[in-house]
Amino acid sequence: MLILAKSSSAETRVKNSRFLAEAIPVTTPDEAKELWRWRKENYDNGGHIVYAFTTGNNQNISGCSDDGEPSGTAGRPVLAVLLGSGLTNTLVTVARWFGGTKLGTGGLVHAYSEAAKAAIDAAEKVELIPMNRIEFTVTYALYATVKKYLVPVGFVPENEEFAAEIRITGTIPRAAAQDVENFLRELGNGKILCVQSEM
């Protein structure tokens, strides 16, 4: 699976109608819908902003909307292009400015598909690295050793709480998760409890 390194956009024109397609990184369906709603409120096209999204490590969650275009002529074609691209955690929106000439159902399918493809083709993509969320507590004496070990294995810290001991939370590439757990168990003589969950 692939994810976007950053947002991208592309503009296409069909019979004087202008299509602005954007591909945007997202992590949840709610985030995708919020970004779509923002475009609905702020774009001056006075009409349709079609969207499709997919999230999850294997594109497990997806959705789309024709946003008033004839059923099946916009959202589904955009979603088909998105799913076929191998991208996940991605929202594609396509805003249409009507140019005065009706495109017909076949024309709309083609126009929305081509716009979505143009935005996706313009995007910089990177390989998705499945991650686990990890949480554990270490003593002050072991803190420096643990930090030194975690950096090269791809640990991304989220929070550190300094109390009687240090509670550390963050994310770790799933491929390294078992090694990290084994390291912490050995380092703490079985006393470091490590809790992990898939993201």
N, C-alpha and C positions, 0 to 999 in steps of 0.2 A: 504494500500500500504506500501511497504517496500523500504528502500534505503540502500546502502552500508555504513557501518561505516568507512571502508577503503578499499583499493584495495586488491585483492587476486589473486592467480594464481594456476594452477595445470598443471601437465604434464602427458600425456597419450601416449601409443605406440600401434600401430596397424600394424602388418606385417612389422616391422622395420621402419615404418614411425613414426616420433615423432611429437606430437601436443602439443604446448604450449598455453594454454588458460589463458586469464587474464580478470578479472572483475574489472572495474574502475568506480568510481563515476564521473558523468558529470552532467551539468545542461542544456546544449543546444546541438542541432545537430551539430553546428559548432565546439564546443569544442570536441565532439566525433570524428568528421572527422579529426580534427587537431591531436589528439592523435593517431589515426590510421595512418595518414600520417607519423608521427614521427617514428612509428614502421616500416613502409615500407622503410624508408630511413636508419634505423639503425640496423635492424635485418639482420643476415647473411644467412637466409634460401633461398635466391635467388628465391623466388617464392611467394606463396600465403599467404596473411594474410587476412583472412575472418573477417568481423565484423558485429555486430548487435547492435542497441542501442534503448533505449526508454527513453523519458523524459515527464515531466508533471505530475500533481498530480494523474492522472488516466491512466498513460501510453498513453496519448493522441497523442504523436508524436513518431513515430518509423521509423526505416529504416534498411537496411542491404545490404551487397554486397557479391557475390560469389568470387570476386577478381580473376577471371580467371578459377575457378573450373567449371565443367559442371553445367549449369543453374539449380538452385533449389536444388543442392546437399550440399550446405554449409551455405550460408547466411540465407536462410529461416529456415532451421532446428535450427540454433543457435538462431535466433529470436524467434522461437516457444518455445524453452527452456526458454529464457529470459522472455517472456510474461507469460509463465506458472508459473514462479517462484514468481510472485507478486512483483517483483522489478521494480522500476522506477528510472529515473535519473542515468542510468547505461549503460556503454558500455562494450560489450564483444568482445574481439578480439581472434582469434585462428590462430596462425602461424603454418605452416606445413613444416617439413623437410622431403622430399621424401626419402623413404627407399629402393627404387628399385623395389617394387612390386605394381602394380596397384590394387586399391581397388574396382574399379567398382562404379557405381552410388549408389547402395544400401550400399556398404561399406563406401563410403564417407559420406552419410547422417548419418549413425550410428556413425562413428568416430568423426565427427564434433559435433554431438549432445552430445555424451558422454564427449568430452573435455569441452564443454561449461558447462554441468551439473557439472563436477568435480570442475571447478573454482567457480561456484555459490555456490555449497555445501560447499566449503572451506571458503566462505566469512562470515564475521560478519555482520549481518543485524540489522537494527533498524527501528522502526515504523516511517513513514513519518508524520511529523507534518505540515499541511498546514499553510503557513505564509502569512501575509500581509505586504506590505511596508507602512510605516507610516511617516508622516511629519507634524510638528507643530512648533509654535513659542510661547515661554513663557517669562515672565518678569524675571529679576534677582531675584526678591523677591520670586517667586514661583519655581525657578529652583530646589532647594534642595528637596522640597516636592514632585515634579514630579519625580525626579530621585529615591527617596526612594520608591515611589509607583511602578515604572516600573520594578525594579529588580526582585521581586518575581513573576511577571506575565510573565516572559520570554522575555522581551524586549532585543533585540540585537542592540546596538547603531552602526551606520555607520559613522555619522558625526555630529559635533556640531559647529555651527558658532556663535561666540560671537560678536554682534554688539550692536545696541540700545536695542535689545532683543536677546534672544538665540533661534536660529533655530536648531531644532533637527530632524534628520532623522535616521531611522533604520527599523528593522523588529519586528513583534509581532505575536505570534501564533494566527491564525484566530479565535480560540475559545474565546480568550480574547479581541479581537478587539473592540467589541461594548462596553464592560465594560470600556476599556481605554478611548474611545471616550466620554462616559458618564461622567467619572471622570474628564477629562479635561474641558468639558463644564461646569460642576458644579463648579470646582475649579476657573475657570476664569470668572464665571458669564456670560457664553455664548460668551466671547470675544476671546477664544482660538480656532482658526480655525484648524481643524485636517483633513488632506487629507490622504485617504487610498486607496490602490489598491492591488488586489490579485496578487501574484507572480506565 
